[in-house]
């Protein structure tokens, strides 16, 4: 929705939102920790949020219900509990918006045509889960390859065969330390005795 500079009320709403984002910018530039950002929001945001809600209500009262502005002013109060949540107690790690999530979706949107033949409709949730893991790793600056190499081998036994947890941890440690042992003996037509356990676990 484009802002009409002649509509004073809508300009004031955007300016009020800008004040909330200014607080986030200050916290980011000061490299505040999550608890520190939470404390800063607790001091600065409640009054600004209350003023913003009142301003939205007043603006909506003077807008046509079916206009873009009217719809926006109706939508915002209905979502207000969610709007205030980022500034509430215990939510210092929560961003003011989901822009970063929207931005990572751009790659998915651009690649959508390349995935037309990816399979059946039921593949969607599985792909979404995989992409969520990958993008979360990027967000947290975790090496994706190292994360998957650590997590994926454990999925096969951690829940279904908990009794093998210690044994698998031991075998995985051996494989990590001496990866060539895993295939020792196969060139002679069979597995090496000391690596049999690594394949059968």
N, C-alpha and C positions, 0 to 999 in steps of 0.2 A: 504494500500500500504506500503510495506516495504522499508525502506530507504537504498539505496546503498551507503555505506561509501566511495566508490571509486568515486562517482559522487560529485565533489566538489560543484557544483552549488546547487544541492538539499540539501546538508548539510548546505550551507549558508542560504537557504530559511528557513529551520527548525530552525536554530539559530536565524534568524530575527523574526520569529514568537514567539520564546521563549522570546525575549526581551519584546514583548507586554504583554505576560503572566506574566513576572516578575513585570511589573507595576501593574497589577491586584493583584498580591500577596502582593505587598507592601501596596496597598490600603486596602486590606483585613486585613492584620496584624496590620495596624494602626487604624483599625475600623473607617475608614473615612465615613462620611455621603455621601449621593448621590451627593449633590452639591460639596462637597470636592473632591469626586472621579471624577466628571465631570471636575473640574478645573485642577486636576492632569493630566487627559488624554489630556486636551487641551494644556498643556505645553509639554507633553512628546510624545504623539502619532503621531501627523501629520507628523513629519519628518521620524519616523520609518515606518509608513504606506506607505509613498511615496517611501522610499528606498525598502521596501518589494515588492511593485508593480513593480518597475523597475527591481528588481532581478528576479521576476517571469517571466516577459516578456523576459528577456535575457535568462533565463533557458529554456523557452518554445521554443525559436528560435533554440536552439541546440538539441532539443529532437524530436524523431520520433512522428509525429502527432497522430498515433494510439497506442502509448505506454501509459502505465499508467501515467508516468510523463508528457508526452505531453498532455494527456487529462486533467490532473489536472491543468496544466499551462494555458490551454485554458478556463477551467471552472472558475477559480478564477477571472480573469479580468472581465468576464461577470457578476460576482456577486459583483463587487467592491463597488458599491453604498451601498449595504447591509453590506459589510464588514466594511466600514467606519462609518456606522450609529451609532454604539455603542459608538464611540468616539466623536460624534457630539454634538452640544449644545442641552440641554434639555434631554439628555439620560443618565444621571448619574446613574439611577436606572437599566439600561439595562446591563446585563452581556455580557462578551466578546463572549460567545458561548451559546449553548443551551444544554450543558451537563446535567444540572440538570433535564431538561425535558426528555432527552433521558433515564436518569437513572430511573425516575419514571415509564417509559414505560416498564421496565423490568418485573415488577410485572404483568402488563397486558399481556405481551408476555408469561410469565410462566403459567398464568391462562387460556390462550386461549382455550386449549383442554377441560377445565372444562365448558366452555361456549358454546360448540357446539350446544346445544339444547336451546339456549337462546331465539330463536324466529326467526322472518323473517329478511330479509336483512335490512329493514327499521329501525330495532332496533338499528343498528350500531351508527348513529348520536346521538341518545338519550343516549345510554350508554357512548359514548365519552363525551357528555356534563356533565353527572353525574360524571364521573371519573375526568374530568377537574376541577369541583368544589371541589371534595375531595382532589385532589393533590394540588390545589391552597391553600386550607386551611392548609394542612400540610406544604407547603412551607412558608406560612406566620405565622406559629405556632398558628393557630386558632383552638380551640377545635371543631372538626367536628360535634359532637353531639349537642353542644350548638348552633352552627351556623345554623344547619338544623332546630332545634326546634324554633329558632327565625325567620327564613326566610320562611320556608314552609307554616306555617299557614297563612302568609300574602299574599301568591301568589293567593289564591282563591278569594280575594276581591280587592286587590290594584288597578288592572287595569280594571277589569270588572264592579266592583261596588264601585267606589271611594266614593260614598255618605255614605258607611258603614264603612269607614276607622276609624273614631273616635270611633264608636260604637264597632267595632271589637277590637280595641286597648284596650278599657275599659274591654271588656269581657275576652280577653286574659290575662290581668293583674289580673283579679279576679281568673281565672283558675290557673294561676301561683302561686298566693298567697294562694288559698284554693282549691287545686286540687280535694279533696274528694267531694266537693259540686257538681261537675259535674255529679256524678252518684247517688247523694242522691235521695232516693225515688223510684229508679227502682226496688229495691227488694220488693216493695209493689205493683208493677204492673204498675207503671207510673212514669214520671219525677216529681221532686220537682218543685213547682211553681217558686221559686226564681232562678232556674237554667235553666228554659225553654229557655230563651233568648240565653244562651250560646250554645245551640244545634241548634237553628233555624237560627242564624245569618249566 
